[in-house]
Amino acid sequence: MKKNCLECGEPLNGRIDKKFCSDYCRNSYNNKIDKESKNLVRNINNRLRKNYRLLCELNGSGKTKVTRTKLLNGNFDFNYFTSTYTTKTGNTYYYIYNQGYLMLENDYYLLIKKE
């Protein structure tokens, strides 16, 4: 029984367990299969990178206070962060890698850098 390439349908020659006629077909096939999950991860990583850059830019000294408006003007997305830390007093710090922020009163945020 002759097998055909999973990508282009051409007849296969060679090894009995061969699935693709060329590296091009193998790569094309695998890229199509993983496309949605790779795009999701890529988009999340891009959003995290943008948030991280903005925090680094605004927090040059390692500890800074900024307004929510300033973060939003820089297209900061509060839905994306890498970890949280809750203190004994109940304050929750949100981190994007080593850059963190804490919500304060009156739409202010404390930006900190974890060493």
Secondary structure, DSSP 8 states (H G I E B T S, - for coil): ---B-TTT--B--S-TT---SSHHHHHHHHHHHHHHHHHHHHHHHHHHHHHHHHHHHH-SSSEEEEEHHHHHHTT--TT--SEEEE-TTS-EEEEETTEEEEE-STTEEEEEE--
